[in-house]
Amino acid sequence: MRFRTARSPAAWAVALLTVLATHSLASPAFAANAAEAPVPLAAHRAVYTLTLADGRSGDIVGARGTMGYEVIDACDGWAVRQRLEMTITNSDGQNIEMASDYATWESKDGLRFRFHMKQMTDTAVTSQTDGEASLTATGKAGEAHYTTPRDDTKALPAGTLFPMMHTSAILAASREGKKFLGLPLFDGTDENGAEDSSIIILDRKAPFKTDYPALSDLWSTRVRLAFFDRQADTTTPGYEVGMRYWENGVADDMNMDFGDFVMKAKMTEFAPVPHHC
């Protein structure tokens, strides 16, 4: 769930929402649940309300929006659709309308991926990516072939994960008591290929009462993710996000850090989608 101008708030909001760990550190409290059986990822629909949590630079004085997120079990894969609309008010009082439409299909073995991403600012299309990607085998290298904005191919490093597998890997690491992960991610949200993700697992929480019965019986984990451009020699993340993941992959209570400002995303609607396979 990640918007780019060169990583603007709507695309960044897209790819948030990964079985190889480069670092791990188990604690007794986490390891107590290591034998817990995994919960299948959930097909679901959710709506998030976006509000400004912090306008650090002073250039952004207001921001609001909504994000719709849908995961469908397409039998041989997962079909995901995210639509985001956001209004940003700058210090001159000007409202800037931003929107993104992101759709993907990912095979359940994590080896094939198709993507479409379109971003708009005040009705003008500012960027678009389309294409498909594949890995030769789990944990191995692969490539991404773009058809938009131009015909191009990018190599994907060994260990690259697509978004649903990235989520699964984070949840597996939480069950195993790990606290740190470093994972290459490809989500198709820009034309530069894979990026590096660094994940800190902050807690693992027993089930608690929520507004949604389908989530109230599940363990959850609080995580902090930072995303780094593999094409640039930098140690500063382009984007950071914190959220709570339930064991079935549903995310809530997100804080999306764009550097100059921080947006909070709160889930206001949620419904499981029945499996038909």
Buried (B, 14 or more C-beta within 10 A) or exposed (E): BBBBBEBBBBBBBBBBBBBBBEEEEEEEEBBEBEEEEEBEBBBBBBBBBBEBBEBEEEEBBBBBBBBBBBBBBBEEBBBBBBBBBBBBBBEEEEEEEBBBBBBBBBBBEBBBBBBBBBBBBEEEEBBBBBBBBBBEEEEEBBBBEBEBEEEEEBEBBEBBBBBBBBBBBBBBBBBBBBBBBBBBBBBBBBBBBBBBBBBEBBEBBEEEEBEBEBBEEBBBBBBBBBBBBBEEEEEEBBBBBBBBBBBBBBBBBBBBBBBEBBBBBEBEEBEBEEEEE
